[in-house]
């Protein structure tokens, strides 16, 4: 779950970067506009992934046993 959330958060960050720098929304372009159902689902999943990634900040790091 952590890895999937991180990947979705990265996709969202790249999309926002493209929008901010170039004025180009890749998700909207690929899936039929910002109001298309598929685009809205992707935006929602990216948002939920971002919320999940907040928990990564507050978790204890897991140390691997060297036995």
C-alpha positions, 0 to 999 in steps of 0.5 A, spaced: 500 500 500 505 504 501 509 503 494 502 504 490 500 510 494 507 513 493 507 512 486 500 515 485 503 521 489 509 522 484 504 521 478 500 527 482 506 531 483 509 530 476 502 532 473 501 539 478 509 540 475 506 540 468 500 544 470 504 549 473 510 550 469 507 548 462 500 549 463 498 542 461 494 537 465 497 530 462 491 527 466 486 531 463 489 530 456 489 523 456 482 521 459 478 526 456 478 533 460 478 534 467 470 533 468 471 526 465 469 520 470 476 517 469 480 523 470 476 525 476 477 517 479 484 518 478 484 525 481 481 522 487 486 516 487 492 521 487 489 525 493 487 519 497 494 516 496 497 523 498 493 523 505 496 516 506 503 518 504 502 523 510 502 517 515 509 515 512 512 521 515 510 519 522 511 512 522 517 508 525 522 506 521 523 498 520 530 496 521 532 489 518 534 484 522 541 482 520 541 475 523 
